[in-house]
Amino acid sequence: MKDDFLKALQIGVNLSNEDRFDDAIKEFDKVIELYNPMVQALIQRGRGHWEMKRWSLAEEDFLKASAMDSDNKDIPWTMALMNLQKQDFAKGWETFDLRWQSKKFDSPRLKTSKPQWEPDRGYKDLLVWSEQGVGDQILYCSLLRSLKSLVPELTVLIDARLIPLFKRSFNDIDFVPQNAQVWEIDSQISMGSIAKTLVPTMDDIPRLRADPYLVPDYSRSSAIRADFGLKPGERLVGISWASGAPRIGNHKSAALTDFLPLFQVPNTRFVSLQYGDHYAEMYELEKSHGIQIEQVLDIDNTQDLDGLVALITACNVVVTVSNVTGHLAGSVGARTFLLDSNKLWYWNSCHGNQNLWYPSVTTYPKDNAIAPWTPQIDTLVKDLKDHLSEEKSISTFVFFRTGTEEELVYAKKFVASLRASNPDAEIIMCTNRHTPEIEGVTRRFELTLNSNDWMEYRMQAYAELRLDRPAMYLDDDMIVNASIDPKKLLGGMNVLLCERSFYRESQFNTHMKGIDFQEHKGKTIHQVYPYLACATVTKDYMFWADLLFIMDYISPKYRKWYGDQECMRIWSQTADDDEYGVISEEDYACLPEYLSGKNPKIIHYKGNRKLEMLK
């Protein structure tokens, strides 16, 4: 090739020197024909280096190829993906839009004359249209809450299988199938371009995306989990091991036999979250190794994505490769252990091994595209055992609070008392992104919903927190005076409700917060609400999921007031006798006016008495 190249080049130069330009051009055409394979060789070599995570060598080849063929848009598009994977968002976004001109990018572009949306341009009706696969759509839609704050009306074209899930999660956004025609808009943008516009650097991700942002069908999830009939201490692990992505699916997939160390984790059952036809693999695993991966037959994991999310939510944890299951699990905040094949840039948007797009997801990247999964699976199994360990003795407390710095004064006093009396405890604050930090809090769990319906908001926060261990949930107008171990307190119960001790025989106030509760007229407080929501101990998050389900079927006024107690009343009437017990308000929420002669573990400074907390 080199000899042919030099010969044609020299002949062309000689002909040019003789002013035989047309003949010279014919010779130069031969050179160009030989030159193109050189460009392709550089591109292919660069991609090979990229697959092996030799990023600097890959970049060198791509830059050479681009200098030789500046019209080839495959090169800058490939470099955009590599730079994003290297966490260099500035370089990545610079050539990201060239995907539409790349022959390697096969996602169709919307045909429209409407202008592309930009912030601060006064557009009122924005259409967001889908690109790429279901997983990419789920990822980019993590930015919808931030986007909705910038536009009055938002319509999203999305895969039809996702619509039930998304409509439940975003009540102020219109979702329609991705092949629908939408007319009443004045601007449009593709999903990928939302990320380019709103997330200039990787560190902007936590600020702009909500966690979690999709809401599963909790009632369906509760029923699914109940159907498994798990024994005490038994955990349910969802597993997905294959990707059907064109060209790269084989690199992203693992064999079921790769997970043999995982299947040895004690007190654990496994359920398939895998989409597609993989029944033969599960049969062979059971035949050869005696290991059963269970299936929920009334959920089609490929078509019924809302059902798949409910199944994911029913699991204690999820183990998956980097496929759609990983996106779904991360979007609902499910604790997820994900094997990363280094094929997709967003799984490398991490601090340590925690993914920033999906904070509940821990990633285990393999060394290169063809490396075995063994080291990653060994580490994953160790981490999973630690997570599932029944030996954890750290007490966990959860509370809910949103507001300004001034409005947090009581919550700060509460956290300080809790930290002083339980120094090693995990204290989780359910809040929103605008609420300031509180010293002493171990973990913030942010959720963005309609805070006007704060009774429902609080229950949804507790449900979506998805704690799979015993915890005590407290109001923040309390002072904690003693060491409390929720796990020991719970014993064999699933739930402990705080039983009313004070003002039991007082008449129930039927007018609160401007809301009329005439249905309870003439009853005592204890007759209406024998249990208070100020101190509740639960085995896991499913109790809050049950209350949230009940909330959907009672009067909307309870979203404003008495909602948690009303749901508790209904739940206790239908629960089995051995499912829950009680703790006394005298010990765990004692009112300050009744302190004489008592030594309660928690004092509850409700209403006007809260000022006494600050003394």
C-alpha positions in Angstrom: 0.0 0.0 0.0 2.9 2.4 0.8 4.6 1.7 -2.5 1.3 2.3 -4.4 0.7 5.4 -2.4 4.1 7.0 -3.1 4.0 5.9 -6.8 0.6 7.5 -7.4 1.6 10.6 -5.5 4.8 11.1 -7.5 3.1 10.5 -10.8 0.5 13.1 -9.9 3.2 15.7 -8.9 5.1 15.0 -12.1 1.9 15.5 -14.2 1.1 18.7 -12.4 4.6 20.0 -13.1 3.9 19.4 -16.8 0.6 21.3 -16.5 -1.4 18.1 -17.2 -3.8 18.8 -14.3 -6.7 16.5 -15.3 -4.3 13.6 -15.6 -2.8 14.6 -12.3 -6.2 14.6 -10.6 -6.8 11.1 -11.7 -3.6 10.0 -10.0 -4.5 12.0 -6.8 -7.9 10.2 -6.8 -5.9 7.0 -6.4 -4.0 8.4 -3.5 -7.3 9.5 -1.8 -8.7 6.0 -2.3 -5.7 4.6 -0.5 -5.9 7.3 2.2 -9.4 6.4 3.4 -8.5 2.9 4.7 -5.7 4.6 6.7 -8.4 6.9 8.4 -10.6 3.8 9.1 -7.6 1.9 10.5 -6.9 4.8 12.9 -10.5 4.9 14.0 -10.7 1.2 14.6 -7.4 1.1 16.4 -8.6 4.0 18.6 -11.8 2.2 19.4 -9.8 -0.9 20.3 -7.7 1.2 22.8 -10.9 2.7 24.2 -12.3 -0.8 24.8 -9.2 -1.7 26.7 -9.4 1.6 28.7 -6.2 3.0 27.1 -7.8 6.4 26.8 -4.8 8.5 25.9 -3.8 6.2 23.0 -7.4 6.1 21.8 -7.5 9.9 21.8 -4.2 10.1 19.9 -5.6 7.9 17.1 -9.0 9.7 17.0 -7.2 13.1 16.7 -5.0 11.9 13.9 -8.0 10.4 12.0 -10.0 13.6 12.5 -7.1 15.7 11.1 -7.0 13.4 8.0 -10.8 13.4 7.5 -12.5 16.4 9.1 -15.8 15.6 7.4 -16.1 12.3 9.3 -18.6 13.0 12.2 -18.2 9.5 13.6 -14.9 10.5 15.1 -15.9 13.6 17.2 -19.1 11.8 18.3 -17.0 8.8 19.4 -14.7 11.2 21.2 -17.7 12.9 22.9 -18.7 9.6 24.5 -15.1 8.8 25.5 -14.7 12.2 27.1 -17.9 11.9 29.0 -16.8 8.5 30.2 -13.5 10.2 31.3 -15.7 12.6 33.4 -14.6 15.5 31.1 -18.0 16.9 30.5 -16.8 20.1 28.9 -15.0 18.3 26.1 -17.7 15.7 25.9 -20.6 18.1 25.4 -18.5 20.2 22.9 -19.0 17.5 20.1 -22.1 15.7 21.6 -24.5 17.2 19.1 -22.6 15.8 16.2 -24.3 12.5 17.0 -27.0 13.5 14.6 -24.5 13.5 11.7 -22.7 10.3 12.7 -23.4 7.1 10.7 -22.9 5.2 14.0 -25.8 6.9 15.7 -29.0 5.2 14.7 -31.6 7.0 16.8 -34.1 9.0 14.6 -34.2 12.8 14.9 -37.5 14.6 15.3 -38.5 16.4 12.1 -39.8 19.8 13.2 -39.6 23.5 12.4 -39.9 24.5 16.0 -36.8 26.1 17.6 -34.7 24.2 20.1 -35.4 25.2 23.6 -32.9 27.3 25.5 -33.2 28.7 29.1 -34.5 32.3 29.6 -36.0 32.6 26.1 -39.5 32.9 27.3 -40.8 29.6 25.7 -44.0 28.4 27.3 -44.8 25.0 25.7 -41.8 22.7 25.5 -41.8 19.3 23.8 -39.1 16.8 25.0 -38.6 14.0 22.5 -37.0 10.7 23.2 -33.8 9.4 21.7 -31.9 6.1 22.0 -33.2 3.2 24.1 -35.4 2.8 27.2 -32.5 3.0 29.6 -31.2 6.3 28.1 -34.8 7.7 28.3 -35.0 6.8 32.0 -31.6 8.4 32.7 -32.3 11.7 30.9 -35.7 12.0 32.5 -34.0 12.3 35.9 -33.7 16.0 34.9 -37.4 16.6 34.2 -38.1 18.1 37.6 -35.4 20.7 37.1 -36.5 21.3 33.6 -40.2 21.7 34.6 -39.1 24.5 37.0 -38.0 26.5 33.9 -41.1 26.0 31.7 -44.8 26.4 32.3 -46.0 23.5 30.1 -44.0 20.3 29.4 -44.8 17.4 27.1 -42.6 14.4 26.9 -42.5 11.8 24.1 -41.4 8.5 25.6 -41.5 4.7 25.2 -45.2 3.7 25.7 -44.2 1.0 28.2 -42.9 3.7 30.6 -46.0 5.9 30.5 -47.9 4.4 33.5 -44.8 4.7 35.7 -44.0 8.3 34.6 -47.6 9.5 34.9 -47.7 8.3 38.5 -44.4 10.1 39.2 -44.9 13.4 37.5 -48.5 14.8 37.8 -47.6 18.1 36.2 -46.0 16.8 33.1 -47.8 15.3 30.0 -46.4 12.0 28.8 -47.4 10.6 25.4 -46.0 7.7 23.2 -42.8 8.6 21.3 -44.5 8.1 17.9 -47.4 10.5 18.8 -47.8 13.9 17.0 -47.8 17.0 19.2 -48.8 20.3 17.8 -49.3 22.9 20.6 -45.7 23.7 21.4 -43.4 26.6 20.8 -40.1 24.9 21.4 -38.5 21.4 21.5 -35.4 19.6 22.7 -34.1 16.0 22.6 -33.6 14.2 25.9 -29.8 14.0 25.4 -29.6 17.7 24.8 -31.3 18.4 28.2 -28.3 16.9 29.9 -25.9 19.0 27.7 -27.9 22.1 28.5 -28.5 21.6 32.3 -25.4 19.6 33.4 -22.2 21.4 32.2 -20.0 19.5 34.7 -20.3 16.1 36.3 -20.5 17.7 39.8 -23.8 19.4 38.7 -25.6 16.1 38.5 -26.6 15.8 42.2 -27.9 19.4 42.2 -30.2 19.0 39.2 -31.6 15.5 39.4 -34.1 14.2 41.9 -33.5 11.1 43.9 -35.5 9.0 43.5 -37.7 10.4 40.8 -40.0 7.6 39.8 -42.7 6.3 42.0 -43.5 2.5 41.9 -46.9 1.0 42.5 -46.5 0.3 46.2 -49.7 -1.7 46.6 -48.6 -4.0 43.8 -45.1 -4.3 45.2 -46.5 -5.1 48.7 -48.7 -7.9 47.2 -45.8 -9.3 45.3 -43.5 -9.4 48.3 -46.3 -11.0 50.4 -46.7 -13.7 47.8 -43.1 -14.9 48.3 -43.9 -15.8 51.9 -40.4 -14.9 53.0 -39.3 -16.5 56.3 -38.0 -14.3 59.2 -34.5 -13.1 58.2 -34.9 -14.3 54.6 -34.0 -11.7 51.9 -35.2 -11.4 48.4 -32.5 -10.5 45.8 -33.5 -9.5 42.3 -31.0 -10.4 39.5 -30.6 -9.5 35.9 -27.6 -10.7 33.9 -28.0 -10.0 30.2 -28.3 -7.0 27.9 -30.0 -7.0 24.5 -28.3 -3.9 23.3 -27.2 -4.1 19.6 -23.4 -4.6 19.1 -22.4 -4.2 22.7 -24.9 -6.4 24.6 -22.4 -9.4 24.7 -19.8 -7.3 26.5 -22.4 -6.0 29.0 -23.8 -9.4 29.8 -22.6 -12.1 32.2 -23.3 -15.8 32.4 -25.5 -17.1 35.2 -22.6 -19.3 36.2 -20.5 -16.2 36.9 -22.8 -15.5 39.8 -22.2 -18.8 41.6 -20.5 -17.1 44.5 -23.6 -14.8 44.8 -26.0 -17.8 45.0 -24.2 -19.1 48.0 -25.2 -16.1 50.2 -27.2 -17.6 53.1 -30.9 -16.8 53.9 -31.4 -15.5 50.4 -33.8 -16.2 47.6 -33.3 -15.0 44.0 -35.9 -13.7 41.6 -35.4 -13.0 37.9 -35.6 -9.3 36.8 -34.3 -10.3 33.4 -36.2 -9.3 30.3 -36.2 -11.4 27.2 -36.2 -15.2 26.7 -33.6 -16.6 29.1 -35.5 -19.5 30.5 -33.1 -22.1 29.1 -30.2 -20.5 31.1 -32.2 -20.6 34.3 -33.2 -24.2 33.7 -29.6 -25.2 33.1 -28.5 -23.5 36.2 -31.0 -25.4 38.3 -30.2 -28.7 36.5 -26.5 -28.4 36.9 -26.1 -26.6 40.2 -29.4 -27.0 42.0 -29.9 -23.3 42.2 -33.4 -21.9 41.5 -34.0 -18.4 40.2 -37.7 -17.7 40.9 -40.0 -15.9 38.5 -43.2 -13.9 38.9 -45.2 -15.3 36.0 -47.9 -12.6 35.9 -45.3 -9.9 35.1 -43.8 -9.7 31.6 -40.4 -8.2 32.4 -40.1 -7.0 28.8 -43.5 -5.3 28.2 -44.8 -4.6 31.7 -42.1 -2.2 32.9 -44.4 -0.8 35.6 -44.8 -4.4 36.9 -41.1 -4.9 36.7 -40.5 -1.8 38.8 -43.0 -3.1 41.4 -41.1 -6.4 41.5 -37.8 -4.5 41.9 -39.3 -2.5 44.8 -40.4 -5.8 46.5 -36.7 -6.9 46.6 -34.3 -6.2 49.4 -31.6 -5.5 46.8 -30.9 -5.7 43.1 -27.9 -7.2 41.4 -27.7 -6.4 37.7 -25.5 -5.7 34.7 -25.7 -2.3 33.0 -29.1 -2.8 31.3 -32.6 -1.3 31.5 -33.1 -3.1 34.9 -30.2 -1.0 36.3 -31.9 2.2 35.2 -35.3 1.2 36.6 -33.8 0.2 39.9 -31.8 3.4 40.2 -34.7 5.6 39.3 -36.9 4.3 42.1 -34.0 4.4 44.6 -33.6 0.6 45.0 -30.4 -0.5 46.6 -28.5 -1.8 43.6 -25.2 -3.5 42.9 -24.3 -3.0 39.2 -21.6 -4.7 37.1 -20.3 -2.0 34.7 -18.8 -3.1 31.4 -17.3 0.4 30.7 -19.5 0.6 27.5 -21.7 3.5 28.5 -20.4 6.8 29.8 -23.0 7.6 32.5 -22.2 4.5 34.6 -18.8 6.1 35.1 -20.3 9.4 36.4 -19.3 8.4 40.0 -17.8 9.6 43.2 -15.9 6.5 44.2 -18.2 3.7 43.2 -21.4 5.5 43.9 -23.2 6.6 40.7 -24.3 10.3 40.6 -27.2 9.8 38.3 -28.5 7.0 40.6 -27.1 7.4 44.1 -28.6 4.1 45.3 -26.5 2.3 42.7 -22.9 1.0 43.5 -21.0 0.2 40.3 -18.3 -2.5 39.9 -16.4 -1.6 36.6 -14.4 -4.4 35.0 -10.8 -3.7 33.9 -11.7 -3.6 30.1 -14.3 -4.9 27.7 -13.0 -8.4 27.5 -11.8 -8.9 31.1 -13.6 -11.6 33.2 -16.2 -10.5 35.7 -14.7 -12.6 38.5 -12.9 -9.9 40.6 -15.9 -7.6 40.4 -18.4 -10.3 41.4 -16.2 -11.4 44.3 -16.1 -7.8 45.6 -19.9 -7.4 45.0 -20.7 -10.5 47.0 -18.6 -9.2 49.9 -20.4 -5.9 49.9 -23.8 -7.6 49.5 -23.1 -9.7 52.6 -22.1 -6.7 54.5 -25.3 -4.9 53.4 -27.6 -7.9 54.3 -25.8 -8.7 57.5 -28.2 -9.3 60.4 -25.3 -8.5 62.8 -25.6 -4.7 62.3 -26.2 -3.2 65.7 -26.2 0.5 64.7 -29.5 2.1 65.6 -31.3 3.9 62.8 -33.5 7.0 63.3 -35.4 8.8 60.5 -37.2 12.2 60.6 -38.8 14.5 58.0 -38.2 18.3 57.8 -38.2 20.9 55.1 -37.8 24.6 55.5 -35.4 27.6 55.9 -32.6 28.0 58.3 -34.9 29.8 60.8 -37.5 27.0 60.6 -34.9 24.4 61.5 -34.2 25.7 65.0 -36.3 22.9 66.7 -35.0 20.2 64.4 -31.4 21.1 65.3 -32.2 20.8 68.9 -33.8 17.4 68.3 -30.9 16.1 66.3 -28.4 17.3 68.9 -30.3 15.4 71.6 -30.6 12.3 69.5 -26.9 12.4 68.7 -26.0 12.9 72.4 -28.1 10.0 73.7 -27.3 7.7 70.7 -23.8 8.7 69.6 -23.3 5.9 67.1 -26.7 6.1 65.5 -27.5 6.6 61.9 -29.7 9.7 61.7 -31.5 10.1 58.3 -33.1 13.4 57.4 -35.8 13.2 54.7 -36.0 16.6 53.1 -35.7 18.5 49.8 -32.7 20.1 48.1 -33.5 23.6 49.3 -33.4 22.8 53.0 -30.1 23.6 54.7 -27.9 20.9 56.3 -28.2 20.0 60.0 -25.1 19.1 62.0 -25.3 15.6 63.3 -27.3 14.1 60.5 -25.7 11.1 59.0 -27.5 11.0 55.7 -29.8 13.3 53.7 -32.5 11.8 51.6 -33.9 14.4 49.2 -37.3 14.1 47.5 -39.1 16.8 45.4 -42.9 16.5 45.6 -45.9 18.8 46.4 -45.0 19.9 49.9 -48.5 21.4 50.3 -49.7 17.9 50.9 -47.0 17.3 53.5 -48.8 14.4 55.2 -48.6 12.4 52.0 -45.1 13.9 51.3 -43.7 12.6 54.5 -45.1 9.0 54.1 -43.8 8.9 50.5 -40.4 10.0 51.6 -40.3 7.2 54.2 -41.5 4.7 51.6 -39.1 5.7 48.9 -36.2 5.8 51.4 -36.6 2.0 51.2 -34.9 1.1 54.4 -34.8 -2.7 54.7 -33.8 -2.7 58.4 -35.5 -1.8 61.7 -35.7 2.0 62.3 -37.5 4.4 64.5 -39.3 7.3 62.7 -39.7 10.4 64.9 -41.2 13.9 64.7 -38.5 16.5 65.1 -40.2 18.5 67.9 -38.9 16.0 70.4 -36.0 15.7 72.8 -34.4 12.2 73.0 -33.0 11.4 76.5 -32.0 7.7 76.3 -30.2 5.1 74.2 -32.8 3.3 72.0 -32.2 0.2 69.9 -35.1 -0.1 67.4 -34.2 -3.6 66.5 -34.4 -4.9 70.0 -37.4 -2.8 70.7 -39.2 -4.3 67.7 -38.6 -7.9 68.7 -40.5 -10.2 66.4 -43.1 -7.6 65.4 -43.1 -5.8 62.0 -44.4 -2.5 63.4 -44.6 -0.8 66.8 -47.2 2.0 67.0 -47.1 4.7 69.7 -50.2 4.3 71.7 -51.9 7.4 73.0 -51.6 7.9 76.8 -52.5 11.6 77.3 -55.8 13.4 76.6 -57.3 10.0 75.7 -60.9 11.0 76.8 -60.9 14.5 75.4 -63.4 15.3 72.7 -62.0 15.1 69.2 -61.6 18.5 67.6 -63.6 18.3 64.3 -62.2 21.6 62.9 -58.4 21.7 62.4 -56.4 23.8 59.9 -59.6 25.0 58.4 -60.7 21.5 57.6 -64.0 19.9 58.7 -63.9 16.4 60.2 -67.6 16.1 61.1 -67.5 12.3 60.6 -65.7 12.0 64.0 -68.1 14.4 65.9 -68.8 13.3 69.4 -65.9 10.8 69.7 -63.0 11.0 72.0 -59.5 11.4 70.6 -58.6 7.8 71.6 -61.7 6.5 69.8 -60.7 8.2 66.6 -56.9 8.0 66.7 -55.5 5.6 69.4 -52.1 5.8 67.8 -49.8 8.7 67.1 -47.4 9.0 64.2 -44.8 10.9 66.2 -42.8 7.7 67.1 -43.1 4.6 65.0 -40.8 1.6 64.8 -40.8 -0.5 61.6 -39.0 -3.6 60.4 -38.6 -2.2 57.0 -40.2 0.4 54.6 -43.2 -1.7 53.6 -45.3 -0.3 56.4 -45.0 3.2 54.9 -45.7 1.8 51.4 -49.0 0.3 52.9 -49.9 3.7 54.4 -49.2 5.4 51.2 -51.5 3.0 49.4 -54.3 3.7 52.0 -53.8 7.4 51.4 -54.9 7.0 47.8 -58.3 5.8 48.8 -59.3 8.2 51.6 -60.6 11.8 51.4 -58.1 14.3 50.0 -58.4 16.5 53.0 -56.2 14.0 54.9 -53.3 15.0 52.8 -53.4 18.3 54.7 -54.0 17.0 58.3 -54.5 13.8 60.3 -53.4 11.8 57.2 -50.8 9.7 58.9 -53.0 8.9 61.9 -56.0 8.2 59.7 -53.9 5.7 57.6 -52.6 4.2 60.8 -56.1 3.7 62.2 -57.2 1.9 59.0 -54.0 -0.1 58.8 -54.3 -1.3 62.4 -57.9 -2.4 61.8 -56.9 -4.7 59.0 -53.5 -5.9 60.2 -53.0 -9.3 61.8 -52.8 -9.2 65.6 -49.3 -10.6 65.7 -48.1 -8.1 63.0 -47.8 -5.1 65.3 -47.4 -4.0 68.9 -47.4 -0.8 70.8 -45.1 1.5 72.7 -46.5 3.9 75.3 -46.7 7.7 74.7 -45.6 8.0 78.4 -42.2 6.6 77.5 -41.6 7.5 73.9 -43.5 10.8 73.4 -44.2 12.2 76.9 -45.7 15.6 77.0 -43.6 18.0 79.1 -46.6 18.9 81.4 -46.7 15.2 82.5 -43.0 14.9 83.4 -43.5 14.9 87.1 -42.5 11.5 88.5 -41.7 10.1 85.0 -38.4 9.4 83.3 -39.4 9.1 79.6 -37.0 8.2 76.8 -38.4 10.9 74.6 -40.2 14.2 75.4 -42.6 15.6 72.8 -42.9 19.4 72.8 -45.9 19.8 70.5 -47.5 23.1 69.5 -46.8 26.2 71.5 -44.7 24.2 74.0 -42.0 23.8 71.4 -40.3 27.0 72.7 -39.4 25.0 75.8 -37.2 22.8 73.7 -34.8 25.7 73.3 -34.2 26.3 77.0 
